[in-house]
Amino acid sequence: MAKGKGPYSCGLDAAVDVVGGKWKPMILWALYAGETLRFGELRRAVSGVSEKMLIQQLRELEADGIVHREVYREVPPKVEYSLTDLGEQLNTALIPLGLWGERHMDEVVARKHPHHTPA
């Protein structure tokens, strides 16, 4: 467990500890469906994340057994990231949450940013 609090009071507590924050769900989504991405591809897929933050979040996800990091010994070095079986299961659990967000995005935006006009 990376930087987690444990012991947990319930399963949701444990899940939120692993996937909590702004960037981890976005990283998981980018690696969805067996995608294997190099660091640069992943950074482009997760819009707005800094290199430092992406590295930190990937390390935590790797420590939690969610992401697999494969290093190829070549010049220049090549590093690829993919989801482990545990990560695939977590992503599957997040799908309903993503669908809920898609269905209610306009309402969420309207409530959080009442003066925002949709593009």
Secondary structure as the mmCIF struct_conf table of DSSP 4:
data_model
#
loop_
_struct_conf.conf_type_id
_struct_conf.id
_struct_conf.beg_label_comp_id
_struct_conf.beg_label_asym_id
_struct_conf.beg_label_seq_id
_struct_conf.end_label_comp_id
_struct_conf.end_label_asym_id
_struct_conf.end_label_seq_id
BEND BEND1 LYS A 3 LYS A 3
BEND BEND2 PRO A 7 PRO A 7
BEND BEND3 SER A 9 CYS A 10
HELX_RH_AL_P HELX_RH_AL_P1 GLY A 11 VAL A 19
BEND BEND4 GLY A 21 TRP A 23
HELX_RH_AL_P HELX_RH_AL_P2 LYS A 24 ALA A 30
TURN_TY1_P TURN_TY1_P1 LEU A 31 GLY A 34
STRN STRN1 LEU A 37 ARG A 38
HELX_RH_AL_P HELX_RH_AL_P3 PHE A 39 ALA A 45
BEND BEND5 VAL A 46 VAL A 46
TURN_TY1_P TURN_TY1_P2 SER A 47 GLY A 48
HELX_RH_AL_P HELX_RH_AL_P4 GLU A 51 ALA A 63
TURN_TY1_P TURN_TY1_P3 ASP A 64 GLY A 65
BEND BEND6 ILE A 66 ILE A 66
STRN STRN2 VAL A 67 TYR A 72
BEND BEND7 GLU A 74 PRO A 76
STRN STRN3 LYS A 78 LEU A 83
HELX_RH_AL_P HELX_RH_AL_P5 ASP A 85 LYS A 112
TURN_TY1_P TURN_TY1_P4 PRO A 114 HIS A 115
#
